[in-house]
Amino acid sequence: MSYIGKYKPDPDFQRLLTVFRREGEPDRIPFLELFADLEIMEDVLEKPIPRFGRLESQGVNREMEARYCDAHIEFYHSLGYDYVRAVTRGGDLQFGHIQLDDTAKLSKGKRSWIRGSGGLVTNWTQYEAYPWPDSRDIDYWMLEYLSGHLPDGMKLLAHSGSILESVMWLMGYETFAMNLYDQPDLLEVMFERVGQMYMDRCHALSQFDAIGAIWINDDIGHRSGTMIAPDHLRHYVFPWWKRIAECIHAQGRPVLLHSCGKLELVMDEIIDDIGVDAKHSFEDTILPVTEAKKLYGNRVALLGGVDIDYICRHSEEEIRQYVRNVIDVCGPGGSYALGTGNSVANYIPVPNYLAMLDEGRRYGVYS
């Protein structure tokens, strides 16, 4: 099934603002994703999208960057989203990923995995030798291009960065966990450096009027709990989340949080102290979005929730019924946007993804 051309695009970012700010029901339930893999986008658009290496090694090719941006605009606009994902180049941390074969049907060729131990920064010597990026090295040309080419009614959704994930990935999780006790002084410095880097990025994003909301994307949980003890989150991570949230709110923009895992021990703080406006990432084996609606729906907007495992393994008709159930539970009163539980990964069958959108567009209309 092709979704392109089935509906005339009618973007209106106010739909999403109504959801983020919990101001009632928009005309229809909007769509929202953290991101869609380029392989999914290429399959939907039926054309290739340019790939980039590191900015400093590949150099700048504005024609390629323009085509990359145009593909993003066409994808999100054609599929009925009210926004386009903002993209930049440069200024990124390097984590020394492990590269393994990607076995998805729409393969990337290689898939990256984070090291469990033996990361790039595990001691003071490696910290001093690591090539720390400078926020001033970020190239915002593509963000400027997107800002100037958005269809009427659309805004950009930007990303501020990941605090806990970045430090964990630089060290490797096992080394990081041990250093919580063995080298807390090193962790203090690393969280300060990473946190300030993303604060600088947040301030830079304030210059772009086309940005409608900003993500904090930081996975702090796993299936049965948080990645580190709540007290460690309160010491190392949440102060930076709060500062970034305050920076975003000072710009008059909503704060969106993408964070995987079981977060019940810290959800009250995330909502009430940090001030997150909308929560994303739900998994049926942890907390279905329909249950999250009952627990938190009167305090924070809920985003996505169509379980990734379900959408990969079931038929289109089963997915349609699943989406209708989610809309029945999460739609009343507003404060909900439809999407997958995590992201549109390249192993999701494209017809199933499009069926989710189609059912949302047909069924998610407020009377």
C-alpha positions in Angstrom: 0.0 0.0 0.0 1.3 3.4 -0.9 0.3 6.3 1.4 1.9 9.0 -0.8 -0.9 10.9 -2.6 -3.7 9.2 -0.7 -4.4 12.3 1.4 -3.8 15.9 0.5 -1.3 17.2 3.0 -2.8 19.7 5.4 0.0 20.5 7.8 -0.8 22.6 10.9 1.8 22.7 13.7 -0.9 24.0 16.0 -2.2 20.4 16.2 1.1 19.4 17.9 1.2 22.4 20.1 -2.3 21.6 21.3 -1.1 18.1 22.2 2.2 19.2 23.8 0.5 21.9 25.9 -2.5 19.7 26.8 -5.0 22.3 25.6 -7.7 19.9 24.4 -8.5 18.0 21.2 -7.1 19.2 17.8 -9.1 18.5 14.7 -7.4 15.1 14.3 -4.7 13.2 16.1 -1.3 14.3 14.7 1.6 12.0 13.9 5.0 12.1 15.6 8.2 10.1 15.5 11.6 10.5 17.1 13.0 9.9 13.6 12.7 7.5 10.6 15.6 5.6 9.3 16.8 6.8 5.9 16.2 3.3 4.4 12.5 3.6 5.3 12.4 7.1 3.8 14.0 5.9 0.6 11.5 3.0 0.3 8.5 5.4 0.8 9.8 8.1 -1.6 11.2 5.5 -4.1 14.5 7.4 -4.5 17.9 7.5 -2.9 18.9 10.0 -0.2 22.5 11.2 0.2 24.7 9.8 3.0 27.4 11.8 4.8 30.5 11.0 6.6 32.0 13.1 9.3 32.0 16.8 8.3 35.7 17.3 8.9 36.7 14.2 6.8 34.3 14.5 4.0 34.1 18.3 3.6 31.0 20.3 2.6 28.8 19.6 -0.4 25.8 21.9 -0.3 24.1 20.3 -3.3 24.1 17.0 -1.5 22.9 18.6 1.7 20.1 20.4 -0.1 18.9 17.1 -1.6 19.1 15.5 1.8 16.9 18.3 3.3 14.5 18.2 0.4 14.0 14.4 1.0 13.1 15.1 4.6 10.6 17.7 3.7 9.0 15.5 1.1 8.8 12.5 3.4 7.2 14.3 6.4 5.0 16.5 4.3 3.7 13.7 2.1 2.9 11.4 5.0 0.8 13.9 6.9 3.2 15.1 9.6 3.0 18.7 10.8 6.7 19.0 11.2 10.0 18.1 9.7 12.9 16.6 11.7 15.7 19.2 12.0 19.2 18.1 11.0 22.7 19.6 11.4 26.2 18.4 10.8 29.4 18.4 12.8 30.2 18.8 16.5 29.4 15.2 17.3 30.9 12.9 19.9 32.6 9.8 18.5 32.0 6.6 20.4 34.0 3.9 18.7 31.0 1.8 17.7 31.3 -1.9 16.9 30.1 -2.5 13.3 28.2 -5.7 12.6 26.2 -6.8 9.5 22.7 -5.4 9.3 20.3 -8.2 8.5 17.2 -6.1 8.0 15.3 -6.3 4.7 16.1 -2.6 4.1 19.7 -3.1 5.3 22.1 -0.3 6.2 24.9 -2.6 5.3 26.4 -2.3 8.8 24.7 -1.6 12.1 26.4 0.1 15.0 26.6 -1.3 18.5 27.9 0.4 21.7 30.7 -1.3 23.5 29.9 -2.9 26.9 33.3 -2.1 28.2 36.6 -0.7 27.0 35.2 2.6 25.6 37.2 5.5 24.3 37.3 7.4 27.6 37.8 5.2 30.6 40.5 7.1 32.6 42.0 10.6 32.9 44.7 9.9 30.3 42.1 9.0 27.7 39.9 12.0 28.7 42.8 14.4 28.0 43.6 12.7 24.7 40.0 12.5 23.4 39.1 14.8 20.5 36.3 16.7 22.3 34.2 18.6 19.7 33.6 22.3 19.9 30.0 23.5 19.8 31.2 26.2 17.4 32.1 23.5 14.9 28.4 22.6 14.3 27.3 23.4 10.7 23.8 24.8 10.8 23.5 25.3 7.1 21.0 22.5 6.7 18.9 23.8 9.5 18.9 27.2 7.7 17.9 25.5 4.5 15.1 23.6 6.1 13.8 26.8 7.8 13.6 28.5 4.4 11.9 25.7 2.6 9.2 24.4 4.9 5.7 24.1 3.5 3.1 26.4 5.0 1.9 25.2 8.4 5.0 23.1 9.2 7.7 23.6 11.9 10.9 21.8 12.8 11.5 19.5 15.7 15.1 19.8 16.9 17.3 17.7 19.2 19.3 19.1 22.1 21.4 15.9 22.8 21.8 13.0 25.2 23.5 13.4 28.6 23.6 10.0 30.3 23.9 8.1 27.0 26.8 10.1 25.8 28.9 9.5 29.0 27.9 5.8 29.1 28.8 5.3 25.5 32.1 7.0 25.8 33.1 4.7 28.6 31.2 1.5 27.8 28.4 0.6 30.2 30.4 -1.8 32.4 33.3 0.7 32.8 30.8 3.5 33.4 29.0 1.5 36.2 32.3 0.8 38.0 33.5 4.4 37.6 30.4 5.6 39.5 32.3 4.3 42.5 35.9 4.1 41.3 36.3 7.4 39.5 33.4 9.7 40.4 35.7 12.7 39.9 36.2 11.7 36.3 32.4 11.3 35.9 31.8 14.8 37.3 34.1 16.3 34.7 32.6 14.3 31.8 29.0 15.1 32.7 30.0 18.8 33.0 31.6 18.8 29.6 28.9 16.9 27.9 26.1 18.8 29.6 27.6 22.2 28.7 28.1 21.1 25.1 24.4 20.4 24.8 23.4 23.5 26.7 25.4 25.5 24.1 23.5 23.7 21.3 20.2 24.5 23.0 21.1 28.2 23.1 22.2 28.0 19.4 18.8 26.5 18.4 17.1 29.5 19.9 18.1 31.5 16.9 15.8 29.5 14.5 12.2 30.7 14.5 11.2 27.7 12.5 11.8 25.3 15.4 8.5 24.5 17.1 9.7 22.2 19.9 13.0 20.6 21.1 13.7 17.0 22.2 15.8 15.8 25.1 16.6 12.3 23.8 18.3 10.3 26.5 17.6 6.6 27.3 17.9 6.3 31.1 16.0 3.0 31.6 15.9 -0.7 30.6 13.1 -3.3 30.8 13.1 -3.6 34.6 14.4 -0.2 35.9 16.7 2.7 35.4 20.2 2.3 33.9 21.7 3.7 37.1 20.3 4.3 40.6 17.8 7.1 40.8 20.1 9.0 43.2 22.8 8.9 40.6 20.4 10.2 38.0 19.5 13.0 40.4 23.1 13.9 40.9 24.6 13.6 37.4 21.8 13.8 34.8 18.6 15.5 36.0 20.3 18.8 36.8 21.3 19.1 33.2 17.9 18.0 31.9 16.4 20.7 34.1 18.8 23.4 32.8 18.1 22.3 29.2 14.3 22.3 29.8 14.5 25.8 31.3 16.5 26.9 28.2 13.9 25.5 25.9 11.0 26.9 27.9 12.7 30.3 28.0 12.4 30.2 24.1 8.7 29.6 24.4 9.0 26.1 23.1 7.7 22.8 24.5 10.1 20.2 25.9 9.8 16.7 24.5 11.4 13.8 26.2 12.4 10.6 24.5 13.6 8.0 27.1 13.3 4.3 26.9 12.9 1.9 29.8 11.0 1.5 33.1 11.0 5.0 34.6 8.3 4.8 37.3 10.7 5.6 40.1 11.6 8.9 38.6 8.5 9.9 36.5 7.1 12.3 39.1 10.4 14.2 39.1 10.6 14.2 35.3 7.1 15.7 35.1 7.0 18.0 38.1 10.6 19.1 38.7 12.2 19.0 35.3 9.1 20.2 33.6 8.8 17.9 30.6 5.8 18.7 28.5 5.5 15.4 26.5 6.9 11.9 27.0 7.9 9.5 24.2 9.0 5.9 24.0 6.7 3.2 25.2 7.0 -0.6 25.0 4.2 -3.0 25.7 6.4 -5.3 27.8 7.3 -2.3 30.1 4.4 0.2 30.1 1.9 0.3 27.2 1.0 3.8 26.2 -2.7 3.0 27.1 -1.6 2.3 30.7 0.6 5.4 30.7 -2.5 7.4 29.7 -4.2 6.3 32.9 -1.2 7.0 35.1 0.1 10.2 33.7 -2.3 11.5 31.0 -3.6 14.3 33.1 -0.1 15.6 33.8 2.0 15.1 30.6 1.3 14.6 26.9 2.0 11.1 25.6 3.6 10.5 22.2 3.7 7.4 20.0 3.3 4.0 21.7 2.5 1.6 18.8 4.7 -1.1 20.0 7.7 -1.8 17.7 7.7 -5.6 18.2 3.9 -5.7 17.4 4.2 -3.6 14.3 7.0 -5.8 13.0 5.3 -9.2 13.6 1.6 -8.7 12.9 -0.6 -8.3 9.9 -1.8 -4.9 8.6 -5.4 -5.6 9.8 -4.1 -6.5 13.3 -2.1 -3.3 13.3 -5.2 -1.3 12.3 -7.1 -2.8 15.2 -4.2 -2.1 17.6 -4.1 1.6 16.4 -7.9 1.9 16.9 -7.6 0.6 20.5 -4.7 3.1 21.2 -6.8 6.0 19.8 -9.9 4.9 21.8 -7.9 5.0 25.1 -5.4 7.8 24.5 -7.3 10.1 22.1 -10.2 11.4 24.4 -9.3 14.8 25.8 -6.3 15.3 23.5 -2.7 15.3 24.7 -1.8 12.4 22.4 0.1 12.1 19.1 0.3 8.8 17.1 3.5 7.0 16.2 5.6 4.0 16.9 6.8 3.2 20.4 10.4 4.2 19.5 11.3 5.1 15.9 10.6 4.0 12.4 13.5 1.6 12.3 14.7 0.0 9.0 13.5 -3.4 10.1 9.8 -2.3 10.4 7.8 -3.5 7.3 6.9 -0.4 5.4 3.4 -1.5 4.6 2.8 -2.0 8.4 4.1 1.5 9.1 1.9 3.0 6.4 -1.1 1.1 7.7 -0.5 2.7 11.1 -0.6 6.1 9.6 -3.6 5.4 7.4 -5.6 4.1 10.2 -4.6 7.0 12.3 -5.7 9.4 9.6 -9.1 7.7 9.1 -9.9 6.8 12.7 -8.2 9.6 14.7 -10.6 12.4 13.8 -12.2 14.3 16.6 -15.9 15.0 16.2 
